[in-house]
Amino acid sequence: MKLPGSDHPISVELSHSRVVVRVGDIEIVNSTNALILREASYPPVLYIPRRDADMSRLTRSDLSTYCPYKGDCSYYSIPAGGPKSVNAVWTYERPYAAVAEIQGHLAFYRDRVDSMKIAAVS
């Protein structure tokens, strides 16, 4: 396990946006509760609460990976999206304490869904 620091900063905060994720005509996510995780020089990632996702549209996959800063990562596919949407979603079910806020949240690869719309919420 590695801890975030000045050489590899990680921050998590409320995104203040509405996030809508679709595969075809199916709305998978509609949330105003997304978190934004900023990690080192990587692009920011939106993490959406599971309660704001239609989990019945997701199928757990056998893929798992490991991040020394966040922990073990599990994946879901979106069958309605076909081969493009295999392992389209990832989640840290028991993240390390430094990023505990993302527990119970999902992140989506933008190129594995048909649309991800992000709009400011006022």
N, CA, C and O atoms as a GROMACS GRO file, in nm:
protein
  488
    1MET      N    1   0.085  -0.118   0.000
    1MET     CA    2   0.000   0.000   0.000
    1MET      C    3   0.089   0.124   0.000
    1MET      O    4   0.190   0.131   0.070
    2LYS      N    5   0.048   0.222  -0.082
    2LYS     CA    6   0.118   0.350  -0.086
    2LYS      C    7   0.022   0.460  -0.042
    2LYS      O    8  -0.098   0.452  -0.068
    3LEU      N    9   0.075   0.559   0.025
    3LEU     CA   10  -0.006   0.672   0.070
    3LEU      C   11   0.010   0.790  -0.023
    3LEU      O   12   0.121   0.820  -0.067
    4PRO      N   13  -0.101   0.858  -0.055
    4PRO     CA   14  -0.090   0.980  -0.135
    4PRO      C   15  -0.002   1.081  -0.062
    4PRO      O   16   0.000   1.085   0.061
    5GLY      N   17   0.068   1.162  -0.137
    5GLY     CA   18   0.153   1.265  -0.080
    5GLY      C   19   0.188   1.367  -0.186
    5GLY      O   20   0.125   1.370  -0.292
    6SER      N   21   0.287   1.449  -0.160
    6SER     CA   22   0.323   1.554  -0.254
    6SER      C   23   0.372   1.497  -0.387
    6SER      O   24   0.359   1.562  -0.491
    7ASP      N   25   0.429   1.376  -0.385
    7ASP     CA   26   0.476   1.314  -0.508
    7ASP      C   27   0.364   1.244  -0.585
    7ASP      O   28   0.379   1.217  -0.704
    8HIS      N   29   0.254   1.214  -0.519
    8HIS     CA   30   0.139   1.148  -0.583
    8HIS      C   31   0.011   1.191  -0.509
    8HIS      O   32  -0.046   1.113  -0.432
    9PRO      N   33  -0.033   1.315  -0.532
    9PRO     CA   34  -0.151   1.365  -0.459
    9PRO      C   35  -0.281   1.301  -0.510
    9PRO      O   36  -0.296   1.272  -0.629
   10ILE      N   37  -0.374   1.280  -0.418
   10ILE     CA   38  -0.508   1.234  -0.450
   10ILE      C   39  -0.606   1.316  -0.368
   10ILE      O   40  -0.589   1.332  -0.247
   11SER      N   41  -0.710   1.367  -0.435
   11SER     CA   42  -0.816   1.438  -0.363
   11SER      C   43  -0.951   1.387  -0.413
   11SER      O   44  -0.965   1.346  -0.528
   12VAL      N   45  -1.049   1.390  -0.322
   12VAL     CA   46  -1.186   1.348  -0.355
   12VAL      C   47  -1.280   1.456  -0.304
   12VAL      O   48  -1.272   1.498  -0.189
   13GLU      N   49  -1.370   1.501  -0.393
   13GLU     CA   50  -1.467   1.603  -0.353
   13GLU      C   51  -1.596   1.585  -0.432
   13GLU      O   52  -1.598   1.515  -0.533
   14LEU      N   53  -1.703   1.647  -0.386
   14LEU     CA   54  -1.830   1.645  -0.457
   14LEU      C   55  -1.813   1.715  -0.591
   14LEU      O   56  -1.748   1.820  -0.598
   15SER      N   57  -1.870   1.659  -0.697
   15SER     CA   58  -1.848   1.715  -0.831
   15SER      C   59  -1.937   1.836  -0.862
   15SER      O   60  -1.901   1.916  -0.949
   16HIS      N   61  -2.050   1.852  -0.795
   16HIS     CA   62  -2.145   1.960  -0.822
   16HIS      C   63  -2.198   1.956  -0.964
   16HIS      O   64  -2.228   2.059  -1.024
   17SER      N   65  -2.211   1.834  -1.019
   17SER     CA   66  -2.260   1.816  -1.155
   17SER      C   67  -2.368   1.708  -1.157
   17SER      O   68  -2.376   1.623  -1.068
   18ARG      N   69  -2.452   1.713  -1.260
   18ARG     CA   70  -2.542   1.602  -1.289
   18ARG      C   71  -2.470   1.516  -1.391
   18ARG      O   72  -2.421   1.565  -1.493
   19VAL      N   73  -2.464   1.387  -1.364
   19VAL     CA   74  -2.398   1.292  -1.453
   19VAL      C   75  -2.504   1.194  -1.502
   19VAL      O   76  -2.573   1.131  -1.423
   20VAL      N   77  -2.515   1.182  -1.634
   20VAL     CA   78  -2.608   1.087  -1.696
   20VAL      C   79  -2.526   0.999  -1.790
   20VAL      O   80  -2.458   1.048  -1.881
   21VAL      N   81  -2.532   0.869  -1.766
   21VAL     CA   82  -2.461   0.772  -1.849
   21VAL      C   83  -2.565   0.686  -1.920
   21VAL      O   84  -2.658   0.636  -1.858
   22ARG      N   85  -2.547   0.671  -2.052
   22ARG     CA   86  -2.640   0.592  -2.133
   22ARG      C   87  -2.564   0.491  -2.218
   22ARG      O   88  -2.453   0.516  -2.264
   23VAL      N   89  -2.629   0.378  -2.238
   23VAL     CA   90  -2.586   0.278  -2.335
   23VAL      C   91  -2.707   0.257  -2.424
   23VAL      O   92  -2.810   0.206  -2.380
   24GLY      N   93  -2.695   0.297  -2.550
   24GLY     CA   94  -2.811   0.296  -2.639
   24GLY      C   95  -2.917   0.388  -2.581
   24GLY      O   96  -2.888   0.502  -2.544
   25ASP      N   97  -3.040   0.339  -2.572
   25ASP     CA   98  -3.151   0.416  -2.515
   25ASP      C   99  -3.166   0.396  -2.365
   25ASP      O  100  -3.261   0.447  -2.304
   26ILE      N  101  -3.075   0.321  -2.305
   26ILE     CA  102  -3.088   0.284  -2.165
   26ILE      C  103  -3.008   0.380  -2.077
   26ILE      O  104  -2.887   0.398  -2.096
   27GLU      N  105  -3.076   0.440  -1.982
   27GLU     CA  106  -3.008   0.526  -1.885
   27GLU      C  107  -2.954   0.437  -1.773
   27GLU      O  108  -3.030   0.373  -1.700
   28ILE      N  109  -2.824   0.434  -1.760
   28ILE     CA  110  -2.758   0.352  -1.659
   28ILE      C  111  -2.741   0.432  -1.530
   28ILE      O  112  -2.754   0.377  -1.420
   29VAL      N  113  -2.712   0.560  -1.543
   29VAL     CA  114  -2.686   0.648  -1.428
   29VAL      C  115  -2.753   0.782  -1.450
   29VAL      O  116  -2.754   0.835  -1.561
   30ASN      N  117  -2.809   0.836  -1.342
   30ASN     CA  118  -2.855   0.974  -1.338
   30ASN      C  119  -2.830   1.020  -1.196
   30ASN      O  120  -2.901   0.981  -1.103
   31SER      N  121  -2.728   1.102  -1.178
   31SER     CA  122  -2.684   1.135  -1.042
   31SER      C  123  -2.642   1.280  -1.028
   31SER      O  124  -2.582   1.338  -1.118
   32THR      N  125  -2.675   1.337  -0.914
   32THR     CA  126  -2.620   1.468  -0.875
   32THR      C  127  -2.530   1.451  -0.752
   32THR      O  128  -2.496   1.548  -0.685
   33ASN      N  129  -2.493   1.326  -0.726
   33ASN     CA  130  -2.413   1.295  -0.607
   33ASN      C  131  -2.275   1.240  -0.640
   33ASN      O  132  -2.211   1.179  -0.554
   34ALA      N  133  -2.229   1.261  -0.761
   34ALA     CA  134  -2.100   1.207  -0.803
   34ALA      C  135  -1.985   1.275  -0.729
   34ALA      O  136  -1.992   1.392  -0.693
   35LEU      N  137  -1.881   1.197  -0.709
   35LEU     CA  138  -1.757   1.250  -0.653
   35LEU      C  139  -1.656   1.262  -0.767
   35LEU      O  140  -1.662   1.187  -0.864
   36ILE      N  141  -1.565   1.354  -0.754
   36ILE     CA  142  -1.457   1.366  -0.851
   36ILE      C  143  -1.326   1.336  -0.780
   36ILE      O  144  -1.292   1.397  -0.679
   37LEU      N  145  -1.254   1.239  -0.835
   37LEU     CA  146  -1.126   1.200  -0.778
   37LEU      C  147  -1.017   1.253  -0.871
   37LEU      O  148  -1.015   1.225  -0.991
   38ARG      N  149  -0.927   1.328  -0.813
   38ARG     CA  150  -0.811   1.380  -0.887
   38ARG      C  151  -0.688   1.310  -0.831
   38ARG      O  152  -0.662   1.313  -0.710
   39GLU      N  153  -0.613   1.248  -0.921
   39GLU     CA  154  -0.497   1.170  -0.879
   39GLU      C  155  -0.376   1.206  -0.964
   39GLU      O  156  -0.374   1.185  -1.086
   40ALA      N  157  -0.277   1.261  -0.900
   40ALA     CA  158  -0.150   1.295  -0.964
   40ALA      C  159  -0.177   1.365  -1.098
   40ALA      O  160  -0.255   1.460  -1.102
   41SER      N  161  -0.114   1.318  -1.206
   41SER     CA  162  -0.131   1.383  -1.336
   41SER      C  163  -0.236   1.315  -1.423
   41SER      O  164  -0.251   1.349  -1.541
   42TYR      N  165  -0.310   1.218  -1.366
   42TYR     CA  166  -0.415   1.149  -1.442
   42TYR      C  167  -0.536   1.239  -1.461
   42TYR      O  168  -0.559   1.331  -1.382
   43PRO      N  169  -0.615   1.214  -1.567
   43PRO     CA  170  -0.740   1.291  -1.583
   43PRO      C  171  -0.834   1.264  -1.463
   43PRO      O  172  -0.832   1.154  -1.408
   44PRO      N  173  -0.913   1.362  -1.424
   44PRO     CA  174  -1.009   1.341  -1.314
   44PRO      C  175  -1.108   1.230  -1.349
   44PRO      O  176  -1.142   1.209  -1.466
   45VAL      N  177  -1.154   1.159  -1.245
   45VAL     CA  178  -1.250   1.049  -1.263
   45VAL      C  179  -1.373   1.075  -1.177
   45VAL      O  180  -1.362   1.110  -1.060
   46LEU      N  181  -1.490   1.058  -1.238
   46LEU     CA  182  -1.615   1.070  -1.163
   46LEU      C  183  -1.653   0.935  -1.104
   46LEU      O  184  -1.653   0.834  -1.174
   47TYR      N  185  -1.686   0.934  -0.977
   47TYR     CA  186  -1.733   0.814  -0.907
   47TYR      C  187  -1.878   0.839  -0.867
   47TYR      O  188  -1.908   0.933  -0.793
   48ILE      N  189  -1.967   0.753  -0.916
   48ILE     CA  190  -2.111   0.769  -0.897
   48ILE      C  191  -2.160   0.670  -0.792
   48ILE      O  192  -2.124   0.553  -0.797
   49PRO      N  193  -2.242   0.716  -0.696
   49PRO     CA  194  -2.294   0.623  -0.596
   49PRO      C  195  -2.373   0.509  -0.663
   49PRO      O  196  -2.448   0.533  -0.758
   50ARG      N  197  -2.356   0.389  -0.614
   50ARG     CA  198  -2.430   0.274  -0.667
   50ARG      C  199  -2.581   0.298  -0.661
   50ARG      O  200  -2.654   0.252  -0.749
   51ARG      N  201  -2.626   0.368  -0.559
   51ARG     CA  202  -2.771   0.391  -0.546
   51ARG      C  203  -2.827   0.474  -0.662
   51ARG      O  204  -2.947   0.475  -0.685
   52ASP      N  205  -2.739   0.544  -0.734
   52ASP     CA  206  -2.781   0.626  -0.848
   52ASP      C  207  -2.761   0.554  -0.982
   52ASP      O  208  -2.780   0.614  -1.088
   53ALA      N  209  -2.724   0.428  -0.976
   53ALA     CA  210  -2.702   0.348  -1.098
   53ALA      C  211  -2.806   0.237  -1.104
   53ALA      O  212  -2.848   0.185  -1.001
   54ASP      N  213  -2.846   0.201  -1.224
   54ASP     CA  214  -2.935   0.087  -1.243
   54ASP      C  215  -2.848  -0.038  -1.244
   54ASP      O  216  -2.805  -0.084  -1.349
   55MET      N  217  -2.824  -0.093  -1.125
   55MET     CA  218  -2.734  -0.207  -1.110
   55MET      C  219  -2.788  -0.332  -1.182
   55MET      O  220  -2.712  -0.424  -1.211
   56SER      N  221  -2.918  -0.334  -1.211
   56SER     CA  222  -2.974  -0.450  -1.283
   56SER      C  223  -2.922  -0.455  -1.427
   56SER      O  224  -2.934  -0.559  -1.492
   57ARG      N  225  -2.866  -0.346  -1.477
   57ARG     CA  226  -2.812  -0.340  -1.613
   57ARG      C  227  -2.665  -0.380  -1.619
   57ARG      O  228  -2.607  -0.389  -1.727
   58LEU      N  229  -2.604  -0.403  -1.503
   58LEU     CA  230  -2.462  -0.436  -1.495
   58LEU      C  231  -2.443  -0.583  -1.457
   58LEU      O  232  -2.523  -0.640  -1.383
   59THR      N  233  -2.337  -0.642  -1.510
   59THR     CA  234  -2.302  -0.779  -1.477
   59THR      C  235  -2.159  -0.781  -1.428
   59THR      O  236  -2.068  -0.733  -1.496
   60ARG      N  237  -2.140  -0.836  -1.309
   60ARG     CA  238  -2.005  -0.843  -1.253
   60ARG      C  239  -1.916  -0.928  -1.343
   60ARG      O  240  -1.957  -1.034  -1.391
   61SER      N  241  -1.794  -0.882  -1.365
   61SER     CA  242  -1.701  -0.956  -1.449
   61SER      C  243  -1.597  -1.025  -1.361
   61SER      O  244  -1.591  -1.002  -1.240
   62ASP      N  245  -1.516  -1.109  -1.422
   62ASP     CA  246  -1.411  -1.179  -1.349
   62ASP      C  247  -1.283  -1.096  -1.337
   62ASP      O  248  -1.192  -1.132  -1.264
   63LEU      N  249  -1.277  -0.984  -1.410
   63LEU     CA  250  -1.157  -0.902  -1.408
   63LEU      C  251  -1.138  -0.835  -1.272
   63LEU      O  252  -1.234  -0.786  -1.211
   64SER      N  253  -1.016  -0.833  -1.225
   64SER     CA  254  -0.982  -0.755  -1.106
   64SER      C  255  -0.840  -0.701  -1.127
   64SER      O  256  -0.757  -0.765  -1.191
   65THR      N  257  -0.817  -0.584  -1.072
   65THR     CA  258  -0.685  -0.522  -1.080
   65THR      C  259  -0.650  -0.466  -0.943
   65THR      O  260  -0.730  -0.475  -0.849
   66TYR      N  261  -0.534  -0.409  -0.931
   66TYR     CA  262  -0.487  -0.356  -0.803
   66TYR      C  263  -0.421  -0.221  -0.825
   66TYR      O  264  -0.341  -0.204  -0.918
   67CYS      N  265  -0.453  -0.127  -0.740
   67CYS     CA  266  -0.388   0.003  -0.737
   67CYS      C  267  -0.322   0.018  -0.600
   67CYS      O  268  -0.390   0.002  -0.498
   68PRO      N  269  -0.194   0.048  -0.594
   68PRO     CA  270  -0.129   0.059  -0.464
   68PRO      C  271  -0.180   0.176  -0.379
   68PRO      O  272  -0.155   0.181  -0.259
   69TYR      N  273  -0.251   0.271  -0.442
   69TYR     CA  274  -0.305   0.385  -0.368
   69TYR      C  275  -0.451   0.367  -0.327
   69TYR      O  276  -0.497   0.426  -0.229
   70LYS      N  277  -0.524   0.286  -0.404
   70LYS     CA  278  -0.668   0.271  -0.378
   70LYS      C  279  -0.710   0.131  -0.336
   70LYS      O  280  -0.810   0.116  -0.266
   71GLY      N  281  -0.635   0.029  -0.374
   71GLY     CA  282  -0.666  -0.108  -0.334
   71GLY      C  283  -0.711  -0.195  -0.449
   71GLY      O  284  -0.681  -0.168  -0.566
   72ASP      N  285  -0.784  -0.302  -0.416
   72ASP     CA  286  -0.833  -0.397  -0.515
   72ASP      C  287  -0.953  -0.339  -0.589
   72ASP      O  288  -1.041  -0.278  -0.529
   73CYS      N  289  -0.953  -0.360  -0.721
   73CYS     CA  290  -1.056  -0.303  -0.806
   73CYS      C  291  -1.134  -0.416  -0.874
   73CYS      O  292  -1.075  -0.510  -0.926
   74SER      N  293  -1.266  -0.405  -0.873
   74SER     CA  294  -1.355  -0.501  -0.939
   74SER      C  295  -1.422  -0.432  -1.057
   74SER      O  296  -1.427  -0.309  -1.064
   75TYR      N  297  -1.473  -0.512  -1.150
   75TYR     CA  298  -1.529  -0.458  -1.274
   75TYR      C  299  -1.668  -0.515  -1.303
   75TYR      O  300  -1.704  -0.624  -1.259
   76TYR      N  301  -1.744  -0.435  -1.379
   76TYR     CA  302  -1.875  -0.476  -1.430
   76TYR      C  303  -1.880  -0.449  -1.578
   76TYR      O  304  -1.817  -0.356  -1.628
   77SER      N  305  -1.955  -0.532  -1.648
   77SER     CA  306  -1.984  -0.510  -1.789
   77SER      C  307  -2.129  -0.465  -1.802
   77SER      O  308  -2.209  -0.484  -1.710
   78ILE      N  309  -2.161  -0.406  -1.917
   78ILE     CA  310  -2.298  -0.363  -1.946
   78ILE      C  311  -2.342  -0.444  -2.068
   78ILE      O  312  -2.312  -0.405  -2.181
   79PRO      N  313  -2.413  -0.556  -2.048
   79PRO     CA  314  -2.448  -0.644  -2.159
   79PRO      C  315  -2.519  -0.574  -2.274
   79PRO      O  316  -2.497  -0.611  -2.390
   80ALA      N  317  -2.602  -0.475  -2.246
   80ALA     CA  318  -2.675  -0.406  -2.353
   80ALA      C  319  -2.581  -0.334  -2.450
   80ALA      O  320  -2.621  -0.305  -2.562
   81GLY      N  321  -2.459  -0.307  -2.407
   81GLY     CA  322  -2.363  -0.238  -2.493
   81GLY      C  323  -2.280  -0.330  -2.580
   81GLY      O  324  -2.199  -0.283  -2.661
   82GLY      N  325  -2.299  -0.460  -2.565
   82GLY     CA  326  -2.224  -0.555  -2.645
   82GLY      C  327  -2.076  -0.557  -2.609
   82GLY      O  328  -2.038  -0.518  -2.499
   83PRO      N  329  -1.991  -0.602  -2.702
   83PRO     CA  330  -1.848  -0.616  -2.675
   83PRO      C  331  -1.780  -0.486  -2.631
   83PRO      O  332  -1.685  -0.488  -2.554
   84LYS      N  333  -1.828  -0.374  -2.680
   84LYS     CA  334  -1.771  -0.244  -2.645
   84LYS      C  335  -1.781  -0.216  -2.495
   84LYS      O  336  -1.695  -0.148  -2.438
   85SER      N  337  -1.885  -0.270  -2.431
   85SER     CA  338  -1.912  -0.237  -2.291
   85SER      C  339  -1.865  -0.344  -2.192
   85SER      O  340  -1.908  -0.345  -2.076
   86VAL      N  341  -1.778  -0.433  -2.237
   86VAL     CA  342  -1.718  -0.531  -2.146
   86VAL      C  343  -1.622  -0.457  -2.052
   86VAL      O  344  -1.540  -0.377  -2.097
   87ASN      N  345  -1.634  -0.484  -1.924
   87ASN     CA  346  -1.551  -0.419  -1.821
   87ASN      C  347  -1.557  -0.266  -1.831
   87ASN      O  348  -1.456  -0.198  -1.816
   88ALA      N  349  -1.676  -0.214  -1.857
   88ALA     CA  350  -1.696  -0.070  -1.874
   88ALA      C  351  -1.698   0.007  -1.741
   88ALA      O  352  -1.684   0.129  -1.740
   89VAL      N  353  -1.716  -0.064  -1.633
   89VAL     CA  354  -1.737  -0.002  -1.502
   89VAL      C  355  -1.637  -0.060  -1.403
   89VAL      O  356  -1.611  -0.180  -1.403
   90TRP      N  357  -1.580   0.027  -1.319
   90TRP     CA  358  -1.493  -0.024  -1.214
   90TRP      C  359  -1.533   0.032  -1.080
   90TRP      O  360  -1.598   0.136  -1.071
   91THR      N  361  -1.492  -0.039  -0.975
   91THR     CA  362  -1.527  -0.001  -0.839
   91THR      C  363  -1.424  -0.053  -0.740
   91THR      O  364  -1.370  -0.162  -0.757
   92TYR      N  365  -1.399   0.024  -0.638
   92TYR     CA  366  -1.314  -0.018  -0.526
   92TYR      C  367  -1.409  -0.046  -0.411
   92TYR      O  368  -1.456   0.046  -0.344
   93GLU      N  369  -1.436  -0.174  -0.387
   93GLU     CA  370  -1.537  -0.210  -0.287
   93GLU      C  371  -1.487  -0.191  -0.145
   93GLU      O  372  -1.566  -0.162  -0.054
   94ARG      N  373  -1.357  -0.206  -0.124
   94ARG     CA  374  -1.296  -0.180   0.006
   94ARG      C  375  -1.170  -0.097  -0.016
   94ARG      O  376  -1.058  -0.147   0.000
   95PRO      N  377  -1.189   0.031  -0.053
   95PRO     CA  378  -1.071   0.114  -0.083
   95PRO      C  379  -0.990   0.143   0.042
   95PRO      O  380  -1.040   0.135   0.154
   96TYR      N  381  -0.865   0.176   0.019
   96TYR     CA  382  -0.779   0.215   0.130
   96TYR      C  383  -0.834   0.342   0.196
   96TYR      O  384  -0.909   0.418   0.134
   97ALA      N  385  -0.796   0.363   0.320
   97ALA     CA  386  -0.849   0.475   0.401
   97ALA      C  387  -0.830   0.611   0.334
   97ALA      O  388  -0.914   0.700   0.350
   98ALA      N  389  -0.721   0.629   0.259
   98ALA     CA  390  -0.693   0.759   0.198
   98ALA      C  391  -0.799   0.799   0.096
   98ALA      O  392  -0.815   0.918   0.067
   99VAL      N  393  -0.873   0.702   0.042
   99VAL     CA  394  -0.978   0.730  -0.057
   99VAL      C  395  -1.109   0.662  -0.016
   99VAL      O  396  -1.187   0.621  -0.102
  100ALA      N  397  -1.132   0.652   0.112
  100ALA     CA  398  -1.250   0.582   0.165
  100ALA      C  399  -1.381   0.637   0.108
  100ALA      O  400  -1.480   0.564   0.102
  101GLU      N  401  -1.383   0.762   0.068
  101GLU     CA  402  -1.506   0.824   0.016
  101GLU      C  403  -1.560   0.754  -0.108
  101GLU      O  404  -1.680   0.761  -0.134
  102ILE      N  405  -1.475   0.686  -0.185
  102ILE     CA  406  -1.522   0.623  -0.309
  102ILE      C  407  -1.584   0.485  -0.286
  102ILE      O  408  -1.631   0.422  -0.381
  103GLN      N  409  -1.585   0.438  -0.163
  103GLN     CA  410  -1.651   0.310  -0.135
  103GLN      C  411  -1.799   0.323  -0.168
  103GLN      O  412  -1.862   0.424  -0.136
  104GLY      N  413  -1.855   0.221  -0.233
  104GLY     CA  414  -1.996   0.226  -0.272
  104GLY      C  415  -2.021   0.308  -0.397
  104GLY      O  416  -2.135   0.342  -0.427
  105HIS      N  417  -1.915   0.340  -0.471
  105HIS     CA  418  -1.925   0.419  -0.593
  105HIS      C  419  -1.873   0.342  -0.713
  105HIS      O  420  -1.795   0.248  -0.699
  106LEU      N  421  -1.916   0.384  -0.832
  106LEU     CA  422  -1.877   0.324  -0.959
  106LEU      C  423  -1.815   0.430  -1.049
  106LEU      O  424  -1.853   0.547  -1.042
  107ALA      N  425  -1.721   0.389  -1.132
  107ALA     CA  426  -1.665   0.478  -1.234
  107ALA      C  427  -1.682   0.410  -1.369
  107ALA      O  428  -1.682   0.287  -1.378
  108PHE      N  429  -1.696   0.490  -1.475
  108PHE     CA  430  -1.725   0.440  -1.609
  108PHE      C  431  -1.618   0.485  -1.707
  108PHE      O  432  -1.574   0.600  -1.706
  109TYR      N  433  -1.575   0.391  -1.792
  109TYR     CA  434  -1.488   0.428  -1.904
  109TYR      C  435  -1.576   0.497  -2.007
  109TYR      O  436  -1.673   0.438  -2.055
  110ARG      N  437  -1.543   0.619  -2.042
  110ARG     CA  438  -1.626   0.697  -2.136
  110ARG      C  439  -1.632   0.634  -2.275
  110ARG      O  440  -1.732   0.649  -2.344
  111ASP      N  441  -1.528   0.564  -2.315
  111ASP     CA  442  -1.528   0.504  -2.449
  111ASP      C  443  -1.599   0.368  -2.454
  111ASP      O  444  -1.604   0.304  -2.558
  112ARG      N  445  -1.654   0.325  -2.340
  112ARG     CA  446  -1.725   0.196  -2.336
  112ARG      C  447  -1.874   0.213  -2.311
  112ARG      O  448  -1.946   0.115  -2.296
  113VAL      N  449  -1.919   0.338  -2.308
  113VAL     CA  450  -2.062   0.370  -2.300
  113VAL      C  451  -2.094   0.459  -2.420
  113VAL      O  452  -2.004   0.514  -2.484
  114ASP      N  453  -2.223   0.475  -2.450
  114ASP     CA  454  -2.260   0.556  -2.566
  114ASP      C  455  -2.257   0.705  -2.535
  114ASP      O  456  -2.227   0.786  -2.623
  115SER      N  457  -2.289   0.742  -2.413
  115SER     CA  458  -2.279   0.884  -2.377
  115SER      C  459  -2.262   0.899  -2.226
  115SER      O  460  -2.313   0.821  -2.147
  116MET      N  461  -2.187   1.002  -2.191
  116MET     CA  462  -2.172   1.044  -2.052
  116MET      C  463  -2.186   1.195  -2.054
  116MET      O  464  -2.095   1.267  -2.096
  117LYS      N  465  -2.301   1.241  -2.010
  117LYS     CA  466  -2.326   1.385  -2.008
  117LYS      C  467  -2.303   1.438  -1.868
  117LYS      O  468  -2.348   1.379  -1.769
  118ILE      N  469  -2.233   1.549  -1.861
  118ILE     CA  470  -2.201   1.612  -1.734
  118ILE      C  471  -2.244   1.757  -1.744
  118ILE      O  472  -2.198   1.831  -1.832
  119ALA      N  473  -2.333   1.797  -1.655
  119ALA     CA  474  -2.384   1.934  -1.656
  119ALA      C  475  -2.378   1.991  -1.515
  119ALA      O  476  -2.404   1.920  -1.417
  120ALA      N  477  -2.344   2.117  -1.504
  120ALA     CA  478  -2.338   2.183  -1.375
  120ALA      C  479  -2.476   2.187  -1.311
  120ALA      O  480  -2.577   2.207  -1.379
  121VAL      N  481  -2.479   2.168  -1.181
  121VAL     CA  482  -2.604   2.178  -1.105
  121VAL      C  483  -2.598   2.308  -1.026
  121VAL      O  484  -2.500   2.337  -0.957
  122SER      N  485  -2.705   2.386  -1.036
  122SER     CA  486  -2.703   2.514  -0.963
  122SER      C  487  -2.783   2.506  -0.836
  122SER      O  488  -2.792   2.604  -0.763
   0.00000   0.00000   0.00000
